[in-house]
Structure formats: structure tokens, C-alpha cells
Amino acid sequence: MNYKCKAMLINRKKNRADDMEYVHITLYSKNNPTISGEMPILDLEFTEVKKAHMFNLTLNFLTEGNDIEVNNLEEINIDVKNDMVLIEGKQNI
């Protein structure tokens, strides 16, 4: 699925109710959402996946948490194949 956004955060979440881990992706209309406090325009959760692969993207790893931040996006494409989330995007760097 293709999405228009400016920034993306990706992290691993754990559901305490069923002890299941999943990939959590949030999309934003402005860069640096962790600094600006921007609310996400879309919140995606992927269960039954073991990995997230990212292609053609410049990433920032945020050491204060377990987030990977991607800024300066034009669009992002997110697909699920077998047990993997595949993420590819276009950036203005």
C-alpha cells in the first residue's frame, strides 16, 4: 500500500494481553515527530510478522527509545510478504 507522508516512526510493540509482539508504524505530515509532538495521520499495526525490511531510506535510530525515525519522505510503500513487512520510500535528502 502506498502512503503520502513526511515522516515515519517504526518500532516493536508487545501486547501484554496475549504476550504477542508486532510491528508498529506511524505516519506523520511533518518531519521530526518525536520533537514536535505531531499527532500521526495514520497508525498501522502488523501482527504475525517476524521482520521489517527497509529499502532506499535514510534512517535515524532514537536511543531514548526503540524507535527508528525516517524524515523527508515524499511517499512510503508498505507491503507484507509471508512474515515480513517490506518498506520502501522516496525521500528528499
NUTIVO-937137 format. One record per residue: residue in three letters; x, y, z of N, C-alpha, C in turn. Coordinates in steps of 0.02 Angstrom, whole numbers, always signed. Layout:
<atom><drendo>ala</drendo><n_px>X</n_px><n_py>Y</n_py><n_pz>Z</n_pz><ca_px>X</ca_px><ca_py>Y</ca_py><ca_pz>Z</ca_pz><c_px>X</c_px><c_py>Y</c_py><c_pz>Z</c_pz></atom>
...
END
This chain:
<atom><drendo>met</drendo><n_px>+42</n_px><n_py>-59</n_py><n_pz>+0</n_pz><ca_px>+0</ca_px><ca_py>+0</ca_py><ca_pz>+0</ca_pz><c_px>+45</c_px><c_py>+62</c_py><c_pz>+0</c_pz></atom>
<atom><drendo>asn</drendo><n_px>+26</n_px><n_py>+111</n_py><n_pz>-38</n_pz><ca_px>+65</ca_px><ca_py>+172</ca_py><ca_pz>-45</ca_pz><c_px>+34</c_px><c_py>+228</c_py><c_pz>-2</c_pz></atom>
<atom><drendo>tyr</drendo><n_px>+76</n_px><n_py>+266</n_py><n_pz>+33</n_pz><ca_px>+52</ca_px><ca_py>+319</ca_py><ca_pz>+77</ca_pz><c_px>+92</c_px><c_py>+383</c_py><c_pz>+65</c_pz></atom>
<atom><drendo>lys</drendo><n_px>+59</n_px><n_py>+440</n_py><n_pz>+65</n_pz><ca_px>+92</ca_px><ca_py>+505</ca_py><ca_pz>+62</ca_pz><c_px>+102</c_px><c_py>+529</c_py><c_pz>+134</c_pz></atom>
<atom><drendo>cys</drendo><n_px>+165</n_px><n_py>+544</n_py><n_pz>+151</n_pz><ca_px>+179</ca_px><ca_py>+568</ca_py><ca_pz>+218</ca_pz><c_px>+248</c_px><c_py>+602</c_py><c_pz>+217</c_pz></atom>
<atom><drendo>lys</drendo><n_px>+264</n_px><n_py>+637</n_py><n_pz>+270</n_pz><ca_px>+327</ca_px><ca_py>+672</ca_py><ca_pz>+276</ca_pz><c_px>+376</c_px><c_py>+635</c_py><c_pz>+322</c_pz></atom>
<atom><drendo>ala</drendo><n_px>+350</n_px><n_py>+597</n_py><n_pz>+370</n_pz><ca_px>+392</ca_px><ca_py>+561</ca_py><ca_pz>+417</ca_pz><c_px>+359</c_px><c_py>+496</c_py><c_pz>+439</c_pz></atom>
<atom><drendo>met</drendo><n_px>+401</n_px><n_py>+449</n_py><n_pz>+463</n_pz><ca_px>+376</ca_px><ca_py>+385</ca_py><ca_pz>+486</ca_pz><c_px>+416</c_px><c_py>+364</c_py><c_pz>+547</c_pz></atom>
<atom><drendo>leu</drendo><n_px>+382</n_px><n_py>+335</n_py><n_pz>+596</n_pz><ca_px>+414</ca_px><ca_py>+302</ca_py><ca_pz>+652</ca_pz><c_px>+397</c_px><c_py>+228</c_py><c_pz>+649</c_pz></atom>
<atom><drendo>ile</drendo><n_px>+446</n_px><n_py>+186</n_py><n_pz>+660</n_pz><ca_px>+434</ca_px><ca_py>+114</ca_py><ca_pz>+662</ca_pz><c_px>+464</c_px><c_py>+87</c_py><c_pz>+727</c_pz></atom>
<atom><drendo>asn</drendo><n_px>+426</n_px><n_py>+43</n_py><n_pz>+760</n_pz><ca_px>+451</ca_px><ca_py>+13</ca_py><ca_pz>+821</ca_pz><c_px>+418</c_px><c_py>-55</c_py><c_pz>+832</c_pz></atom>
<atom><drendo>arg</drendo><n_px>+441</n_px><n_py>-88</n_py><n_pz>+882</n_pz><ca_px>+414</ca_px><ca_py>-153</ca_py><ca_pz>+902</ca_pz><c_px>+372</c_px><c_py>-142</c_py><c_pz>+964</c_pz></atom>
<atom><drendo>lys</drendo><n_px>+313</n_px><n_py>-170</n_py><n_pz>+963</n_pz><ca_px>+269</ca_px><ca_py>-164</ca_py><ca_pz>+1021</ca_pz><c_px>+252</c_px><c_py>-234</c_py><c_pz>+1046</c_pz></atom>
<atom><drendo>lys</drendo><n_px>+234</n_px><n_py>-237</n_py><n_pz>+1109</n_pz><ca_px>+215</ca_px><ca_py>-301</ca_py><ca_pz>+1138</ca_pz><c_px>+146</c_px><c_py>-293</c_py><c_pz>+1168</c_pz></atom>
<atom><drendo>asn</drendo><n_px>+101</n_px><n_py>-338</n_py><n_pz>+1150</n_pz><ca_px>+34</ca_px><ca_py>-337</ca_py><ca_pz>+1177</ca_pz><c_px>+34</c_px><c_py>-378</c_py><c_pz>+1242</c_pz></atom>
<atom><drendo>arg</drendo><n_px>+24</n_px><n_py>-345</n_py><n_pz>+1297</n_pz><ca_px>+27</ca_px><ca_py>-379</ca_py><ca_pz>+1361</ca_pz><c_px>-30</c_px><c_py>-429</c_py><c_pz>+1371</c_pz></atom>
<atom><drendo>ala</drendo><n_px>-86</n_px><n_py>-418</n_py><n_pz>+1338</n_pz><ca_px>-144</ca_px><ca_py>-462</ca_py><ca_pz>+1346</ca_pz><c_px>-130</c_px><c_py>-533</c_py><c_pz>+1319</c_pz></atom>
<atom><drendo>asp</drendo><n_px>-100</n_px><n_py>-537</n_py><n_pz>+1260</n_pz><ca_px>-87</ca_px><ca_py>-603</ca_py><ca_pz>+1231</ca_pz><c_px>-13</c_px><c_py>-618</c_py><c_pz>+1223</c_pz></atom>
<atom><drendo>asp</drendo><n_px>+30</n_px><n_py>-575</n_py><n_pz>+1251</n_pz><ca_px>+103</ca_px><ca_py>-585</ca_py><ca_pz>+1250</ca_pz><c_px>+130</c_px><c_py>-591</c_py><c_pz>+1179</c_pz></atom>
<atom><drendo>met</drendo><n_px>+100</n_px><n_py>-554</n_py><n_pz>+1132</n_pz><ca_px>+120</ca_px><ca_py>-557</ca_py><ca_pz>+1062</ca_pz><c_px>+156</c_px><c_py>-493</c_py><c_pz>+1043</c_pz></atom>
<atom><drendo>glu</drendo><n_px>+210</n_px><n_py>-500</n_py><n_pz>+1003</n_pz><ca_px>+246</ca_px><ca_py>-442</ca_py><ca_pz>+978</ca_pz><c_px>+224</c_px><c_py>-426</c_py><c_pz>+907</c_pz></atom>
<atom><drendo>tyr</drendo><n_px>+224</n_px><n_py>-362</n_py><n_pz>+890</n_pz><ca_px>+205</ca_px><ca_py>-341</ca_py><ca_pz>+823</ca_pz><c_px>+243</c_px><c_py>-279</c_py><c_pz>+802</c_pz></atom>
<atom><drendo>val</drendo><n_px>+243</n_px><n_py>-266</n_py><n_pz>+737</n_pz><ca_px>+275</ca_px><ca_py>-206</ca_py><ca_pz>+709</ca_pz><c_px>+224</c_px><c_py>-149</c_py><c_pz>+709</c_pz></atom>
<atom><drendo>his</drendo><n_px>+245</n_px><n_py>-93</n_py><n_pz>+736</n_pz><ca_px>+201</ca_px><ca_py>-34</ca_py><ca_pz>+741</ca_pz><c_px>+232</c_px><c_py>+22</c_py><c_pz>+700</c_pz></atom>
<atom><drendo>ile</drendo><n_px>+193</n_px><n_py>+49</n_py><n_pz>+652</n_pz><ca_px>+217</ca_px><ca_py>+103</ca_py><ca_pz>+608</ca_pz><c_px>+168</c_px><c_py>+161</c_py><c_pz>+613</c_pz></atom>
<atom><drendo>thr</drendo><n_px>+194</n_px><n_py>+221</n_py><n_pz>+624</n_pz><ca_px>+153</ca_px><ca_py>+281</ca_py><ca_pz>+624</ca_pz><c_px>+179</c_px><c_py>+329</c_py><c_pz>+570</c_pz></atom>
<atom><drendo>leu</drendo><n_px>+133</n_px><n_py>+360</n_py><n_pz>+534</n_pz><ca_px>+149</ca_px><ca_py>+407</ca_py><ca_pz>+480</ca_pz><c_px>+128</c_px><c_py>+477</c_py><c_pz>+501</c_pz></atom>
<atom><drendo>tyr</drendo><n_px>+169</n_px><n_py>+526</n_py><n_pz>+481</n_pz><ca_px>+159</ca_px><ca_py>+596</ca_py><ca_pz>+502</ca_pz><c_px>+162</c_px><c_py>+644</c_py><c_pz>+443</c_pz></atom>
<atom><drendo>ser</drendo><n_px>+130</n_px><n_py>+701</n_py><n_pz>+452</n_pz><ca_px>+129</ca_px><ca_py>+752</ca_py><ca_pz>+399</ca_pz><c_px>+187</c_px><c_py>+802</c_py><c_pz>+405</c_pz></atom>
<atom><drendo>lys</drendo><n_px>+225</n_px><n_py>+798</n_py><n_pz>+461</n_pz><ca_px>+283</ca_px><ca_py>+842</ca_py><ca_pz>+471</ca_pz><c_px>+343</c_px><c_py>+802</c_py><c_pz>+493</c_pz></atom>
<atom><drendo>asn</drendo><n_px>+403</n_px><n_py>+827</n_py><n_pz>+479</n_pz><ca_px>+465</ca_px><ca_py>+796</ca_py><ca_pz>+499</ca_pz><c_px>+475</c_px><c_py>+799</c_py><c_pz>+575</c_pz></atom>
<atom><drendo>asn</drendo><n_px>+519</n_px><n_py>+756</n_py><n_pz>+600</n_pz><ca_px>+538</ca_px><ca_py>+755</ca_py><ca_pz>+671</ca_pz><c_px>+479</c_px><c_py>+751</c_py><c_pz>+719</c_pz></atom>
<atom><drendo>pro</drendo><n_px>+435</n_px><n_py>+702</n_py><n_pz>+711</n_pz><ca_px>+376</ca_px><ca_py>+698</ca_py><ca_pz>+753</ca_pz><c_px>+390</c_px><c_py>+688</c_py><c_pz>+827</c_pz></atom>
<atom><drendo>thr</drendo><n_px>+447</n_px><n_py>+659</n_py><n_pz>+844</n_pz><ca_px>+463</ca_px><ca_py>+649</ca_py><ca_pz>+915</ca_pz><c_px>+481</c_px><c_py>+715</c_py><c_pz>+949</c_pz></atom>
<atom><drendo>ile</drendo><n_px>+505</n_px><n_py>+763</n_py><n_pz>+911</n_pz><ca_px>+523</ca_px><ca_py>+828</ca_py><ca_pz>+939</ca_pz><c_px>+462</c_px><c_py>+874</c_py><c_pz>+939</c_pz></atom>
<atom><drendo>ser</drendo><n_px>+425</n_px><n_py>+874</n_py><n_pz>+884</n_pz><ca_px>+370</ca_px><ca_py>+921</ca_py><ca_pz>+875</ca_pz><c_px>+306</c_px><c_py>+901</c_py><c_pz>+913</c_pz></atom>
<atom><drendo>gly</drendo><n_px>+301</n_px><n_py>+837</n_py><n_pz>+931</n_pz><ca_px>+239</ca_px><ca_py>+814</ca_py><ca_pz>+964</ca_pz><c_px>+182</c_px><c_py>+806</c_py><c_pz>+916</c_pz></atom>
<atom><drendo>glu</drendo><n_px>+198</n_px><n_py>+804</n_py><n_pz>+852</n_pz><ca_px>+148</ca_px><ca_py>+797</ca_py><ca_pz>+799</ca_pz><c_px>+107</c_px><c_py>+732</c_py><c_pz>+809</c_pz></atom>
<atom><drendo>met</drendo><n_px>+42</n_px><n_py>+737</n_py><n_pz>+799</n_pz><ca_px>-1</ca_px><ca_py>+678</ca_py><ca_pz>+802</ca_pz><c_px>+3</c_px><c_py>+640</c_py><c_pz>+735</c_pz></atom>
<atom><drendo>pro</drendo><n_px>+1</n_px><n_py>+574</n_py><n_pz>+737</n_pz><ca_px>+6</ca_px><ca_py>+536</ca_py><ca_pz>+674</ca_pz><c_px>-55</c_px><c_py>+544</c_py><c_pz>+630</c_pz></atom>
<atom><drendo>ile</drendo><n_px>-44</n_px><n_py>+540</n_py><n_pz>+564</n_pz><ca_px>-100</ca_px><ca_py>+541</ca_py><ca_pz>+518</ca_pz><c_px>-125</c_px><c_py>+470</c_py><c_pz>+506</c_pz></atom>
<atom><drendo>leu</drendo><n_px>-82</n_px><n_py>+421</n_py><n_pz>+522</n_pz><ca_px>-102</ca_px><ca_py>+351</ca_py><ca_pz>+514</ca_pz><c_px>-62</c_px><c_py>+308</c_py><c_pz>+562</c_pz></atom>
<atom><drendo>asp</drendo><n_px>-95</n_px><n_py>+260</n_py><n_pz>+592</n_pz><ca_px>-65</ca_px><ca_py>+215</ca_py><ca_pz>+641</ca_pz><c_px>-76</c_px><c_py>+144</c_py><c_pz>+616</c_pz></atom>
<atom><drendo>leu</drendo><n_px>-22</n_px><n_py>+107</n_py><n_pz>+602</n_pz><ca_px>-27</ca_px><ca_py>+40</ca_py><ca_pz>+573</ca_pz><c_px>+4</c_px><c_py>-11</c_py><c_pz>+621</c_pz></atom>
<atom><drendo>glu</drendo><n_px>-27</n_px><n_py>-69</n_py><n_pz>+628</n_pz><ca_px>+0</ca_px><ca_py>-123</ca_py><ca_pz>+668</ca_pz><c_px>+0</c_px><c_py>-187</c_py><c_pz>+625</c_pz></atom>
<atom><drendo>phe</drendo><n_px>+56</n_px><n_py>-222</n_py><n_pz>+627</n_pz><ca_px>+63</ca_px><ca_py>-284</ca_py><ca_pz>+588</ca_pz><c_px>+79</c_px><c_py>-341</c_py><c_pz>+636</c_pz></atom>
<atom><drendo>thr</drendo><n_px>+33</n_px><n_py>-387</n_py><n_pz>+642</n_pz><ca_px>+44</ca_px><ca_py>-446</ca_py><ca_pz>+683</ca_pz><c_px>+67</c_px><c_py>-503</c_py><c_pz>+638</c_pz></atom>
<atom><drendo>glu</drendo><n_px>+88</n_px><n_py>-557</n_py><n_pz>+668</n_pz><ca_px>+110</ca_px><ca_py>-616</ca_py><ca_pz>+631</ca_pz><c_px>+170</c_px><c_py>-602</c_py><c_pz>+586</c_pz></atom>
<atom><drendo>val</drendo><n_px>+211</n_px><n_py>-552</n_py><n_pz>+604</n_pz><ca_px>+271</ca_px><ca_py>-538</ca_py><ca_pz>+566</ca_pz><c_px>+333</c_px><c_py>-546</c_py><c_pz>+611</c_pz></atom>
<atom><drendo>lys</drendo><n_px>+388</n_px><n_py>-566</n_py><n_pz>+581</n_pz><ca_px>+450</ca_px><ca_py>-576</ca_py><ca_pz>+618</ca_pz><c_px>+503</c_px><c_py>-523</c_py><c_pz>+603</c_pz></atom>
<atom><drendo>lys</drendo><n_px>+497</n_px><n_py>-490</n_py><n_pz>+544</n_pz><ca_px>+548</ca_px><ca_py>-442</ca_py><ca_pz>+523</ca_pz><c_px>+516</c_px><c_py>-383</c_py><c_pz>+487</c_pz></atom>
<atom><drendo>ala</drendo><n_px>+553</n_px><n_py>-328</n_py><n_pz>+488</n_pz><ca_px>+536</ca_px><ca_py>-270</ca_py><ca_pz>+446</ca_pz><c_px>+598</c_px><c_py>-253</c_py><c_pz>+406</c_pz></atom>
<atom><drendo>his</drendo><n_px>+592</n_px><n_py>-254</n_py><n_pz>+340</n_pz><ca_px>+647</ca_px><ca_py>-236</ca_py><ca_pz>+295</ca_pz><c_px>+633</c_px><c_py>-168</c_py><c_pz>+264</c_pz></atom>
<atom><drendo>met</drendo><n_px>+684</n_px><n_py>-124</n_py><n_pz>+266</n_pz><ca_px>+677</ca_px><ca_py>-57</ca_py><ca_pz>+238</ca_pz><c_px>+727</c_px><c_py>-48</c_py><c_pz>+182</c_pz></atom>
<atom><drendo>phe</drendo><n_px>+705</n_px><n_py>-20</n_py><n_pz>+126</n_pz><ca_px>+745</ca_px><ca_py>-12</ca_py><ca_pz>+66</ca_pz><c_px>+747</c_px><c_py>+62</c_py><c_pz>+45</c_pz></atom>
<atom><drendo>asn</drendo><n_px>+806</n_px><n_py>+85</n_py><n_pz>+22</n_pz><ca_px>+814</ca_px><ca_py>+152</ca_py><ca_pz>-7</ca_pz><c_px>+792</c_px><c_py>+208</c_py><c_pz>+40</c_pz></atom>
<atom><drendo>leu</drendo><n_px>+807</n_px><n_py>+200</n_py><n_pz>+104</n_pz><ca_px>+787</ca_px><ca_py>+251</ca_py><ca_pz>+153</ca_pz><c_px>+847</c_px><c_py>+270</c_py><c_pz>+197</c_pz></atom>
<atom><drendo>thr</drendo><n_px>+851</n_px><n_py>+335</n_py><n_pz>+215</n_pz><ca_px>+898</ca_px><ca_py>+358</ca_py><ca_pz>+265</ca_pz><c_px>+861</c_px><c_py>+358</c_py><c_pz>+332</c_pz></atom>
<atom><drendo>leu</drendo><n_px>+890</n_px><n_py>+324</n_py><n_pz>+381</n_pz><ca_px>+856</ca_px><ca_py>+312</ca_py><ca_pz>+445</ca_pz><c_px>+892</c_px><c_py>+348</c_py><c_pz>+502</c_pz></atom>
<atom><drendo>asn</drendo><n_px>+853</n_px><n_py>+362</n_py><n_pz>+556</n_pz><ca_px>+880</ca_px><ca_py>+387</ca_py><ca_pz>+619</ca_pz><c_px>+858</c_px><c_py>+339</c_py><c_pz>+673</c_pz></atom>
<atom><drendo>phe</drendo><n_px>+905</n_px><n_py>+313</n_py><n_pz>+712</n_pz><ca_px>+888</ca_px><ca_py>+271</ca_py><ca_pz>+769</ca_pz><c_px>+886</c_px><c_py>+314</c_py><c_pz>+831</c_pz></atom>
<atom><drendo>leu</drendo><n_px>+830</n_px><n_py>+314</n_py><n_pz>+867</n_pz><ca_px>+822</ca_px><ca_py>+357</ca_py><ca_pz>+925</ca_pz><c_px>+841</c_px><c_py>+317</c_py><c_pz>+988</c_pz></atom>
<atom><drendo>thr</drendo><n_px>+897</n_px><n_py>+335</n_py><n_pz>+1019</n_pz><ca_px>+923</ca_px><ca_py>+297</ca_py><ca_pz>+1075</ca_pz><c_px>+883</c_px><c_py>+304</c_py><c_pz>+1139</c_pz></atom>
<atom><drendo>glu</drendo><n_px>+840</n_px><n_py>+354</n_py><n_pz>+1144</n_pz><ca_px>+798</ca_px><ca_py>+362</ca_py><ca_pz>+1203</ca_pz><c_px>+741</c_px><c_py>+312</c_py><c_pz>+1206</c_pz></atom>
<atom><drendo>gly</drendo><n_px>+729</n_px><n_py>+277</n_py><n_pz>+1152</n_pz><ca_px>+676</ca_px><ca_py>+227</ca_py><ca_pz>+1149</ca_pz><c_px>+697</c_px><c_py>+172</c_py><c_pz>+1102</c_pz></atom>
<atom><drendo>asn</drendo><n_px>+649</n_px><n_py>+141</n_py><n_pz>+1071</n_pz><ca_px>+666</ca_px><ca_py>+88</ca_py><ca_pz>+1023</ca_pz><c_px>+637</c_px><c_py>+105</c_py><c_pz>+955</c_pz></atom>
<atom><drendo>asp</drendo><n_px>+636</n_px><n_py>+169</n_py><n_pz>+938</n_pz><ca_px>+606</ca_px><ca_py>+192</ca_py><ca_pz>+876</ca_pz><c_px>+659</c_px><c_py>+203</c_py><c_pz>+821</c_pz></atom>
<atom><drendo>ile</drendo><n_px>+637</n_px><n_py>+191</n_py><n_pz>+760</n_pz><ca_px>+675</ca_px><ca_py>+211</ca_py><ca_pz>+701</ca_pz><c_px>+634</c_px><c_py>+265</c_py><c_pz>+667</c_pz></atom>
<atom><drendo>glu</drendo><n_px>+665</n_px><n_py>+323</n_py><n_pz>+655</n_pz><ca_px>+630</ca_px><ca_py>+380</ca_py><ca_pz>+625</ca_pz><c_px>+655</c_px><c_py>+391</c_py><c_pz>+554</c_pz></atom>
<atom><drendo>val</drendo><n_px>+609</n_px><n_py>+404</n_py><n_pz>+509</n_pz><ca_px>+626</ca_px><ca_py>+419</ca_py><ca_pz>+439</ca_pz><c_px>+593</c_px><c_py>+486</c_py><c_pz>+423</c_pz></atom>
<atom><drendo>asn</drendo><n_px>+633</n_px><n_py>+535</n_py><n_pz>+404</n_pz><ca_px>+608</ca_px><ca_py>+602</ca_py><ca_pz>+387</ca_pz><c_px>+617</c_px><c_py>+617</c_py><c_pz>+313</c_pz></atom>
<atom><drendo>asn</drendo><n_px>+589</n_px><n_py>+674</n_py><n_pz>+292</n_pz><ca_px>+596</ca_px><ca_py>+699</ca_py><ca_pz>+223</ca_pz><c_px>+566</c_px><c_py>+652</c_py><c_pz>+172</c_pz></atom>
<atom><drendo>leu</drendo><n_px>+512</n_px><n_py>+620</n_py><n_pz>+189</n_pz><ca_px>+479</ca_px><ca_py>+574</ca_py><ca_pz>+143</ca_pz><c_px>+434</c_px><c_py>+611</c_py><c_pz>+94</c_pz></atom>
<atom><drendo>glu</drendo><n_px>+428</n_px><n_py>+583</n_py><n_pz>+35</n_pz><ca_px>+377</ca_px><ca_py>+604</ca_py><ca_pz>-13</ca_pz><c_px>+319</c_px><c_py>+553</c_py><c_pz>-9</c_pz></atom>
<atom><drendo>glu</drendo><n_px>+339</n_px><n_py>+490</n_py><n_pz>-8</n_pz><ca_px>+290</ca_px><ca_py>+436</ca_py><ca_pz>-3</ca_pz><c_px>+325</c_px><c_py>+374</c_py><c_pz>+25</c_pz></atom>
<atom><drendo>ile</drendo><n_px>+284</n_px><n_py>+328</n_py><n_pz>+50</n_pz><ca_px>+310</ca_px><ca_py>+266</ca_py><ca_pz>+77</ca_pz><c_px>+265</c_px><c_py>+209</c_py><c_pz>+53</c_pz></atom>
<atom><drendo>asn</drendo><n_px>+296</n_px><n_py>+153</n_py><n_pz>+35</n_pz><ca_px>+258</ca_px><ca_py>+95</ca_py><ca_pz>+14</ca_pz><c_px>+269</c_px><c_py>+40</c_py><c_pz>+66</c_pz></atom>
<atom><drendo>ile</drendo><n_px>+215</n_px><n_py>+13</n_py><n_pz>+93</n_pz><ca_px>+219</ca_px><ca_py>-39</ca_py><ca_pz>+144</ca_pz><c_px>+180</c_px><c_py>-100</c_py><c_pz>+120</c_pz></atom>
<atom><drendo>asp</drendo><n_px>+215</n_px><n_py>-157</n_py><n_pz>+117</n_pz><ca_px>+184</ca_px><ca_py>-220</ca_py><ca_pz>+97</ca_pz><c_px>+202</c_px><c_py>-273</c_py><c_pz>+148</c_pz></atom>
<atom><drendo>val</drendo><n_px>+161</n_px><n_py>-325</n_py><n_pz>+152</n_pz><ca_px>+176</ca_px><ca_py>-383</ca_py><ca_pz>+194</ca_pz><c_px>+182</c_px><c_py>-444</c_py><c_pz>+149</c_pz></atom>
<atom><drendo>lys</drendo><n_px>+239</n_px><n_py>-478</n_py><n_pz>+156</n_pz><ca_px>+251</ca_px><ca_py>-540</ca_py><ca_pz>+118</ca_pz><c_px>+272</c_px><c_py>-593</c_py><c_pz>+169</c_pz></atom>
<atom><drendo>asn</drendo><n_px>+235</n_px><n_py>-646</n_py><n_pz>+172</n_pz><ca_px>+248</ca_px><ca_py>-700</ca_py><ca_pz>+220</ca_pz><c_px>+251</c_px><c_py>-671</c_py><c_pz>+290</c_pz></atom>
<atom><drendo>asp</drendo><n_px>+308</n_px><n_py>-676</n_py><n_pz>+323</n_pz><ca_px>+313</ca_px><ca_py>-650</ca_py><ca_pz>+392</ca_pz><c_px>+355</c_px><c_py>-586</c_py><c_pz>+396</c_pz></atom>
<atom><drendo>met</drendo><n_px>+358</n_px><n_py>-547</n_py><n_pz>+340</n_pz><ca_px>+399</ca_px><ca_py>-486</ca_py><ca_pz>+338</ca_pz><c_px>+357</c_px><c_py>-426</c_py><c_pz>+316</c_pz></atom>
<atom><drendo>val</drendo><n_px>+372</n_px><n_py>-369</n_py><n_pz>+347</n_pz><ca_px>+346</ca_px><ca_py>-305</ca_py><ca_pz>+324</ca_pz><c_px>+400</c_px><c_py>-274</c_py><c_pz>+280</c_pz></atom>
<atom><drendo>leu</drendo><n_px>+383</n_px><n_py>-257</n_py><n_pz>+218</n_pz><ca_px>+430</ca_px><ca_py>-228</ca_py><ca_pz>+170</ca_pz><c_px>+413</c_px><c_py>-154</c_py><c_pz>+162</c_pz></atom>
<atom><drendo>ile</drendo><n_px>+463</n_px><n_py>-111</n_py><n_pz>+175</n_pz><ca_px>+452</ca_px><ca_py>-39</ca_py><ca_pz>+174</ca_pz><c_px>+501</c_px><c_py>-8</c_py><c_pz>+125</c_pz></atom>
<atom><drendo>glu</drendo><n_px>+474</n_px><n_py>+29</n_py><n_pz>+77</n_pz><ca_px>+516</ca_px><ca_py>+65</ca_py><ca_pz>+29</ca_pz><c_px>+487</c_px><c_py>+134</c_py><c_pz>+20</c_pz></atom>
<atom><drendo>gly</drendo><n_px>+531</n_px><n_py>+184</n_py><n_pz>+13</n_pz><ca_px>+505</ca_px><ca_py>+252</ca_py><ca_pz>+8</ca_pz><c_px>+546</c_px><c_py>+297</c_py><c_pz>-37</c_pz></atom>
<atom><drendo>lys</drendo><n_px>+519</n_px><n_py>+356</n_py><n_pz>-49</n_pz><ca_px>+554</ca_px><ca_py>+410</ca_py><ca_pz>-84</ca_pz><c_px>+564</c_px><c_py>+466</c_py><c_pz>-36</c_pz></atom>
<atom><drendo>gln</drendo><n_px>+627</n_px><n_py>+492</n_py><n_pz>-34</n_pz><ca_px>+646</ca_px><ca_py>+545</ca_py><ca_pz>+12</ca_pz><c_px>+677</c_px><c_py>+604</c_py><c_pz>-26</c_pz></atom>
<atom><drendo>asn</drendo><n_px>+670</n_px><n_py>+663</n_py><n_pz>+3</n_pz><ca_px>+706</ca_px><ca_py>+723</ca_py><ca_pz>-19</ca_pz><c_px>+761</c_px><c_py>+735</c_py><c_pz>+32</c_pz></atom>
<atom><drendo>ile</drendo><n_px>+821</n_px><n_py>+713</n_py><n_pz>+16</n_pz><ca_px>+876</ca_px><ca_py>+721</ca_py><ca_pz>+64</ca_pz><c_px>+925</c_px><c_py>+772</c_py><c_pz>+38</c_pz></atom>
END
